[in-house]
């Protein structure tokens, strides 16, 4: 019934989805780079519905990706009944220096690792979840997508984030309202050396806030200072003295000496501001 309502009320979105399914059916044996986020989950579901021949989901396991997100991705792929491989990829020494092109480097060696697995299994086509909205943001990882001939069917079909969320909701997918997330290394300023301990510290801090009801949250790490970003309308809740009495001691236990609240609220890529200013 919901799908019928969607077809009648927004035929353009439905036509995009039909076009996407047709595109996917034409690809042959296909692997999907699957992170567990909204976009790659939607792509994986579409590929399973198309259906794609020999569909396999590939997920990387990295220290700078949250453990809870990996667990959710594994569970979703299992529930969907899709073949799924998790590939443990070590952090290179260059990545540990947190360079400005970290996203490009990460994508490059991730896709390379995926290709090695695909070669062993007889696969050639690799897809990722890049969407139309991504093209207007600072996304150095897109260069790796182009260099390694990774197809982005959602972008090719013209899907926006809002459209994907709407279709996920209509399909009853739990990720439809999942906040956008990025790897934990993006919480640390560029050219600051990073360690696995930094990542776990940030992950535990963010998980504490998520479990307290703050779904869109970033804990930016500036040495021993935690700078918390939440949505602007949630700042007053975060700043309540009775809640801070819980937050501050917990963050201190994690190793943060100082805990601050960013009064401008959550901003996508807030640590990219200097780079974007130089490019403009």
C-alpha positions in Angstrom: 0.0 0.0 0.0 2.8 2.5 0.9 4.6 1.8 -2.4 1.3 2.4 -4.3 0.9 5.8 -2.5 4.5 6.7 -3.3 4.0 5.9 -6.9 0.9 8.0 -7.1 2.2 11.0 -5.1 5.8 11.1 -6.4 6.1 9.2 -9.7 9.5 10.8 -10.5 11.1 9.1 -7.5 9.6 5.8 -8.5 10.8 6.2 -12.1 14.3 6.9 -10.8 14.1 3.7 -8.8 13.0 1.7 -11.8 15.8 3.2 -13.8 18.2 2.3 -11.1 17.0 -1.3 -11.1 17.4 -1.5 -14.9 20.9 -0.1 -14.6 21.9 -2.7 -11.9 20.5 -5.6 -13.9 22.8 -4.8 -16.8 26.0 -5.0 -14.7 26.6 -8.8 -14.3 28.4 -10.1 -11.3 28.7 -7.1 -9.0 30.2 -6.2 -5.7 28.9 -3.3 -3.6 31.2 -1.2 -1.3 29.0 -1.4 1.7 29.6 0.8 4.8 26.2 0.4 6.5 25.3 4.1 5.9 22.0 5.1 4.4 23.2 5.4 0.8 25.2 2.2 0.6 22.4 0.3 2.4 19.8 1.6 -0.1 22.1 0.6 -3.0 22.6 -2.9 -1.6 18.9 -3.3 -1.1 18.2 -2.1 -4.7 20.9 -4.5 -6.0 19.3 -7.4 -4.2 15.8 -6.5 -5.6 17.0 -6.0 -9.2 18.3 -8.7 -8.7 22.1 -8.4 -9.5 23.8 -11.6 -10.5 26.1 -13.0 -7.8 25.7 -9.9 -5.6 28.3 -9.5 -2.8 28.8 -6.8 -0.2 32.3 -5.8 0.8 32.9 -3.9 4.0 36.2 -2.7 5.3 37.2 -3.0 8.9 39.4 -0.1 10.0 40.4 1.2 13.4 38.9 4.6 12.5 35.5 3.2 11.8 33.2 2.7 14.8 32.8 -0.9 15.9 29.0 -0.4 16.4 28.6 0.6 12.8 30.4 -2.5 11.6 28.2 -4.7 13.7 25.1 -3.1 12.3 26.3 -3.5 8.7 27.1 -7.2 9.3 23.7 -7.8 10.9 21.8 -6.0 8.1 23.6 -7.9 5.3 22.8 -11.1 7.1 19.1 -10.2 7.5 19.0 -9.3 3.8 20.5 -12.6 2.8 23.3 -11.1 0.8 26.8 -12.6 0.7 29.0 -10.4 2.7 32.8 -10.2 3.3 34.5 -8.0 5.9 38.0 -7.1 5.0 40.5 -6.1 7.7 42.6 -3.2 6.3 45.5 -1.9 8.4 46.1 1.8 8.8 49.2 3.0 6.8 51.8 5.1 8.5 51.0 7.9 6.1 47.3 7.8 7.1 48.4 8.0 10.8 49.8 11.4 10.0 46.2 12.5 9.1 47.1 14.3 5.8 44.7 16.6 3.9 44.1 13.9 1.3 43.3 11.2 3.9 39.9 10.5 2.2 41.6 9.9 -1.1 44.2 7.7 0.4 41.6 5.7 2.4 39.4 5.1 -0.7 42.4 4.2 -2.8 43.7 1.4 -0.6 40.2 0.3 0.3 39.2 -0.1 -3.3 42.5 -1.8 -4.0 41.9 -4.3 -1.2 38.3 -4.9 -2.5 39.6 -5.5 -6.1 42.0 -8.1 -4.8 39.1 -10.0 -3.2 37.0 -9.5 -6.3 39.8 -10.9 -8.6 40.0 -14.0 -6.5 36.2 -14.5 -6.8 35.9 -13.6 -10.5 34.2 -10.2 -10.1 34.9 -7.1 -12.1 32.2 -4.5 -11.3 32.5 -2.5 -8.1 29.8 -0.1 -7.0 29.8 2.6 -4.4 27.1 4.8 -2.8 28.1 8.2 -4.1 25.0 10.4 -4.7 24.2 13.6 -6.5 24.5 15.7 -3.3 28.1 14.5 -2.8 29.3 16.3 -5.9 29.0 19.8 -4.4 31.0 19.0 -1.2 34.7 18.6 -0.3 35.0 14.9 -1.2 38.6 14.1 -2.2 37.7 10.4 -2.1 35.8 10.9 -5.3 39.1 11.0 -7.1 39.8 7.4 -6.1 36.3 6.5 -7.3 37.2 7.8 -10.8 40.7 6.4 -10.9 39.6 2.9 -10.0 36.6 2.8 -12.3 34.1 2.4 -9.5 30.5 2.9 -10.7 28.1 5.1 -8.7 24.6 4.0 -9.8 22.8 6.3 -7.3 24.6 9.4 -8.7 24.0 8.1 -12.3 20.3 7.8 -11.5 20.2 11.3 -10.0 19.3 10.3 -6.5 19.5 12.9 -3.7 19.8 12.1 0.0 16.2 13.2 0.7 14.9 10.9 -2.0 16.9 8.0 -0.7 15.6 8.5 2.8 12.0 8.7 1.6 12.3 5.4 -0.3 14.1 3.7 2.6 11.2 4.8 4.8 8.6 3.5 2.4 10.5 0.2 2.2 10.6 -0.1 6.0 14.4 0.1 6.2 15.6 1.0 9.7 18.3 3.2 8.3 15.9 5.7 6.7 16.5 8.3 9.5 20.0 7.2 10.4 22.1 10.3 10.8 24.9 10.8 8.3 28.2 9.7 9.7 31.8 9.7 8.7 34.9 7.9 9.8 36.4 8.8 13.2 39.6 10.3 11.8 37.5 13.2 10.5 37.0 14.2 14.2 40.7 15.1 14.5 42.4 18.2 12.8 44.5 17.5 9.7 48.2 16.9 10.1 47.7 15.7 13.7 49.1 12.2 14.3 46.4 9.8 15.2 46.3 6.4 17.1 43.9 3.6 17.6 43.4 4.9 21.2 42.2 8.2 19.8 39.6 6.5 17.7 38.2 4.4 20.6 38.2 7.5 22.8 36.1 9.4 20.3 33.8 6.4 19.6 33.0 5.9 23.2 32.4 9.6 23.8 30.0 9.8 20.8 28.3 6.5 21.7 27.6 7.9 25.2 25.9 11.0 23.8 23.9 8.9 21.3 22.7 6.6 24.0 21.6 9.8 25.8 19.4 10.8 22.9 21.7 13.0 20.8 21.6 11.1 17.4 23.4 13.7 15.3 26.7 14.3 17.2 30.4 14.8 16.6 33.1 14.8 19.3 36.0 16.8 17.8 39.3 16.0 19.4 41.8 18.8 19.9 44.6 17.2 21.9 43.1 16.7 25.4 40.0 18.9 24.6 36.7 17.5 23.5 34.6 19.9 21.4 31.0 18.5 21.2 28.8 19.4 18.2 25.1 18.6 18.3 22.2 20.0 16.4 21.5 23.7 17.3 18.1 22.9 18.9 19.8 20.3 21.1 22.5 22.6 22.6 20.3 23.7 25.5 19.6 20.1 26.4 23.3 19.2 26.3 24.2 22.3 28.4 21.8 21.5 31.3 23.9 21.3 34.5 22.4 18.0 35.6 23.4 16.4 32.3 26.8 17.9 32.2 27.4 16.4 35.6 27.3 13.0 33.8 29.1 14.0 30.6 32.1 15.7 32.1 33.2 12.9 34.5 32.7 10.3 31.8 34.7 12.2 29.2 37.4 12.8 31.9 37.6 9.0 32.4 38.1 8.6 28.6 41.1 10.9 28.8 39.7 14.3 27.9 40.9 17.0 30.4 38.5 19.6 29.1 35.0 19.3 27.7 33.5 22.1 25.6 30.3 22.7 23.6 30.4 24.2 20.1 27.7 26.9 20.4 27.3 27.1 16.6 26.1 23.5 16.6 26.8 20.5 14.3 28.3 21.3 11.0 29.2 18.7 8.3 33.0 18.8 7.7 33.6 21.6 10.2 37.4 20.7 10.1 37.4 21.3 6.3 36.6 25.0 6.6 40.2 26.2 6.1 40.6 24.0 3.0 37.3 25.2 1.5 38.3 28.8 2.2 41.6 28.4 0.4 39.8 26.8 -2.6 37.2 29.6 -2.9 
